[in-house]
Amino acid sequence: MKSHQSTQTMKPATAAKKLGVYLEATPKEFQEGTVSRDELNALQSDPPEWLRELRRNGPHPRPVVAAKLGVSISGLARGGVTEALTTDRIEALKQENPEWLRKERATQAEVRKEAARVKEKQRAKAGQQGGAGARRP
């Protein structure tokens, strides 16, 4: 006997997050419904014009804004950016390059550098342990 599989659905906020768009900027029918896994896959593989427009011009959610500016989400908050920004506003911020943005980019660069150092150290340690264990009779 085959069991009936129910369609997996998600809330609009979850779907918007997976699509990388700001929920409040999506069409009302998207915000008020549920999104099935198949619908999400269709939106990702063949995005409608409203989705292409949102991805291109925004407003963008904080994770996207942070990535485009090269800072963390916390860095955005420290810089006073709490709302969604359009692509034009993000580009303007890059041109203005305020002190908080320079500082947060430097902090983010240090975080990445430290993460790479730790990862390399772990890789080297794993290599030493793997080599010693493999030679035992």
C-alpha positions as CSV (number, residue, x, y, z in Angstrom):
1,M,0.0,0.0,0.0
2,K,1.2,3.4,-0.8
3,S,0.7,6.2,1.7
4,H,-0.6,9.5,0.4
5,Q,2.2,12.2,0.6
6,S,0.9,15.6,1.6
7,T,2.3,18.6,-0.1
8,Q,5.0,20.4,1.9
9,T,4.1,24.0,2.3
10,M,5.8,27.0,4.0
11,K,4.8,30.4,5.3
12,P,5.4,33.3,3.0
13,A,8.1,34.7,5.3
14,T,10.0,31.4,4.9
15,A,9.6,31.4,1.2
16,A,10.7,35.0,0.9
17,K,13.8,34.3,3.0
18,K,14.7,31.3,0.8
19,L,14.2,33.5,-2.3
20,G,16.3,36.3,-0.8
21,V,13.6,39.0,-1.0
22,Y,11.9,41.4,1.4
23,L,8.5,39.9,2.2
24,E,6.7,43.3,2.5
25,A,7.7,44.2,-1.1
26,T,6.2,41.0,-2.5
27,P,2.7,40.9,-4.1
28,K,-0.2,40.6,-1.7
29,E,-1.2,37.2,-3.0
30,F,2.3,35.9,-2.1
31,Q,2.2,37.5,1.4
32,E,-1.3,36.1,2.2
33,G,-1.0,32.5,0.9
34,T,1.2,29.5,1.5
35,V,4.0,28.3,-0.8
36,S,4.5,24.7,-1.7
37,R,7.9,23.2,-2.3
38,D,7.0,22.8,-6.0
39,E,5.9,26.5,-6.2
40,L,9.2,27.6,-4.5
41,N,11.2,25.5,-7.0
42,A,9.3,27.0,-9.9
43,L,9.9,30.5,-8.5
44,Q,13.6,29.8,-8.2
45,S,14.0,28.2,-11.6
46,D,11.8,30.5,-13.6
47,P,11.2,33.7,-11.6
48,P,8.3,35.9,-12.5
49,E,8.9,39.6,-13.4
50,W,8.0,40.8,-9.9
51,L,10.7,38.5,-8.4
52,R,13.3,39.5,-10.9
53,E,12.6,43.1,-10.2
54,L,12.8,42.7,-6.4
55,R,16.1,40.9,-6.8
56,R,17.5,43.5,-9.1
57,N,16.3,46.7,-7.4
58,G,15.0,45.8,-4.0
59,P,14.1,46.7,-1.4
60,H,16.4,44.0,-0.1
61,P,16.2,42.2,3.3
62,R,19.0,42.8,5.8
63,P,21.0,39.6,4.9
64,V,21.2,40.7,1.3
65,V,22.0,44.3,2.2
66,A,24.8,43.1,4.5
67,A,26.3,40.9,1.8
68,K,26.2,43.6,-0.8
69,L,27.9,46.0,1.6
70,G,30.4,43.4,2.8
71,V,29.4,43.6,6.5
72,S,27.6,41.5,9.0
73,I,23.9,42.0,9.9
74,S,25.1,43.1,13.3
75,G,27.3,45.6,11.6
76,L,24.3,47.0,9.8
77,A,22.5,47.5,13.1
78,R,25.6,49.2,14.6
79,G,25.7,51.5,11.6
80,G,22.0,52.4,12.2
81,V,20.7,50.5,9.1
82,T,17.6,48.8,10.3
83,E,15.3,48.9,7.3
84,A,15.3,47.3,3.9
85,L,17.4,49.2,1.3
86,T,17.1,49.5,-2.4
87,T,19.9,48.7,-4.8
88,D,20.3,52.4,-5.5
89,R,20.6,53.2,-1.7
90,I,23.1,50.5,-1.3
91,E,25.2,51.8,-4.1
92,A,24.9,55.4,-2.7
93,L,26.2,54.1,0.7
94,K,29.1,52.4,-1.1
95,Q,29.9,55.7,-2.8
96,E,29.5,57.7,0.5
97,N,31.6,55.1,2.3
98,P,30.7,56.5,5.8
99,E,33.0,55.8,8.8
100,W,30.8,53.1,10.2
101,L,30.9,51.2,6.9
102,R,34.7,51.4,6.6
103,K,34.9,50.2,10.2
104,E,32.5,47.3,9.7
105,R,34.1,46.2,6.5
106,A,37.5,46.1,8.3
107,T,35.9,44.1,11.2
108,Q,34.4,41.7,8.7
109,A,37.7,41.3,6.9
110,E,39.4,40.4,10.3
111,V,36.6,37.9,11.1
112,R,37.1,36.2,7.7
113,K,40.9,36.2,8.2
114,E,40.6,34.7,11.6
115,A,38.1,32.0,10.4
116,A,40.5,31.0,7.6
117,R,43.4,30.8,10.1
118,V,41.4,28.6,12.5
119,K,40.2,26.4,9.6
120,E,43.7,25.9,8.3
121,K,44.9,25.1,11.8
122,Q,42.2,22.5,12.2
123,R,43.0,21.0,8.7
124,A,46.7,20.7,9.7
125,K,45.8,19.1,13.0
126,A,43.5,16.6,11.3
127,G,46.2,15.8,8.7
128,Q,48.7,15.0,11.5
129,Q,46.3,12.8,13.4
130,G,45.2,11.0,10.2
131,G,48.7,10.3,9.2
132,A,49.8,8.9,12.6
133,G,46.8,6.7,13.0
134,A,47.1,5.1,9.6
135,R,50.6,3.8,10.2
136,R,49.8,1.7,13.2
137,P,50.1,-2.1,12.7
